[in-house]
Amino acid sequence: MRVVFWGFGVAAIRVLIADDHRLFAEALEAILGGEERIAVVGHAGDGREAVRLTKELKPDVVLMDISMPVMDGIDAAKRIRTEDGGARVLMLTGSNSRADVDRARLAGAAGYVTKDRIAAELIDAIVEIAERN
């Protein structure tokens, strides 16, 4: 496992971004790039790639879009939680429907952030779920 350090020898939270919209993924990386407690370790464009990269890169947190091609974020989250229990999944979506929140929870997601609240809540949500035991 590779460790990224930020100030005083404290390990940064390793984050994998899984979103099929490249510009949105780049915007997420720009938001996170200013946060020294977080290191973006990779990008996935679909759910299957997110599962593969989680095994390969061993992130602490996977930022997972619910709606993606090949394998959606719900199915990818289920696989990540069963095959690689160390990574926590934070679901990202444009929807705030109760059904999506419930599906994300049942898939094993540790949290859920709507895309309209990302600027205000994303960093705190990542840090919170990474610190859970």
C-alpha positions in Angstrom: 0.0 0.0 0.0 1.3 3.4 -1.0 1.0 6.1 1.6 0.9 9.8 0.9 1.9 12.1 3.7 0.9 15.7 4.5 2.6 17.8 7.1 4.1 16.3 10.2 4.1 12.7 8.9 0.3 12.3 8.9 -1.0 10.2 6.1 -3.3 11.9 3.6 -6.7 10.4 2.7 -6.3 8.5 -0.6 -9.3 9.2 -2.9 -10.4 7.6 -6.1 -12.8 9.6 -8.3 -15.3 7.5 -10.2 -17.5 9.6 -12.6 -18.1 9.2 -16.3 -18.2 12.9 -16.9 -14.5 13.8 -17.4 -15.0 17.6 -16.8 -16.9 16.9 -13.6 -14.2 14.6 -12.4 -11.5 17.2 -13.2 -13.6 19.8 -11.2 -13.7 17.4 -8.3 -9.9 17.0 -8.4 -9.5 20.8 -8.5 -11.7 21.1 -5.4 -9.7 18.4 -3.6 -6.4 19.6 -4.9 -6.4 22.5 -2.5 -6.9 20.3 0.5 -3.6 19.0 1.9 -5.3 16.2 3.9 -6.5 14.5 0.6 -4.6 12.9 -2.2 -6.4 12.0 -5.4 -4.9 8.7 -6.5 -6.9 7.9 -9.7 -9.9 8.3 -11.9 -12.4 5.8 -13.2 -14.9 6.5 -16.0 -17.3 3.6 -15.2 -18.2 1.3 -12.3 -16.2 -1.7 -13.6 -13.1 0.4 -13.8 -13.8 1.8 -10.3 -13.8 -1.8 -8.9 -10.6 -2.6 -10.7 -8.8 0.6 -9.6 -9.9 0.2 -6.0 -8.2 -3.2 -5.9 -5.1 -1.8 -7.6 -4.7 1.6 -6.0 -6.2 0.8 -2.5 -7.9 4.2 -1.9 -9.3 5.0 1.5 -12.4 6.6 -0.1 -14.0 6.1 -3.5 -16.1 9.1 -4.7 -18.7 7.2 -6.7 -21.3 8.6 -9.2 -24.5 6.6 -9.0 -25.2 6.8 -12.7 -22.4 5.4 -14.9 -22.0 3.2 -17.9 -20.8 -0.4 -18.0 -21.6 -0.9 -14.3 -23.5 1.7 -12.3 -22.3 3.1 -9.0 -24.6 1.1 -6.9 -23.4 -2.2 -8.2 -19.8 -1.0 -8.1 -20.2 0.0 -4.5 -21.6 -3.4 -3.6 -18.6 -5.1 -5.2 -16.1 -2.8 -3.6 -17.6 -3.3 -0.2 -17.6 -7.1 -0.6 -14.3 -7.5 -2.4 -12.2 -4.8 -0.8 -13.7 -4.0 2.6 -11.1 -1.4 3.4 -12.3 1.3 0.9 -15.3 3.4 1.9 -17.6 4.6 -0.8 -19.1 8.1 -0.8 -21.9 8.3 -3.4 -22.2 11.4 -5.6 -25.4 12.1 -7.5 -27.5 14.9 -9.0 -30.5 13.2 -7.4 -31.6 13.6 -3.8 -34.5 11.1 -4.0 -35.1 9.0 -1.0 -34.9 5.8 -3.2 -31.4 6.7 -4.3 -30.3 7.3 -0.7 -31.7 4.0 0.4 -30.1 2.1 -2.6 -26.7 3.7 -1.8 -27.0 2.7 1.9 -28.0 -0.8 1.0 -25.0 -1.0 -1.3 -22.7 -0.3 1.6 -22.0 3.4 0.9 -20.7 5.2 3.9 -22.2 8.5 2.8 -24.1 10.4 0.1 -23.5 13.9 -1.3 -25.7 15.5 -3.9 -23.7 17.3 -6.7 -25.3 20.6 -5.8 -23.8 20.4 -2.3 -20.3 19.3 -3.3 -18.5 22.6 -2.8 -20.0 23.0 0.7 -19.9 19.4 2.0 -17.4 17.2 0.0 -14.2 17.7 1.9 -15.9 17.3 5.3 -17.7 14.2 4.2 -14.5 12.6 2.9 -12.6 13.3 6.1 -15.5 12.1 8.3 -16.0 8.7 6.5 -12.2 8.1 6.3 -11.9 8.6 10.1 -14.7 6.1 10.9 -13.6 2.8 12.4 
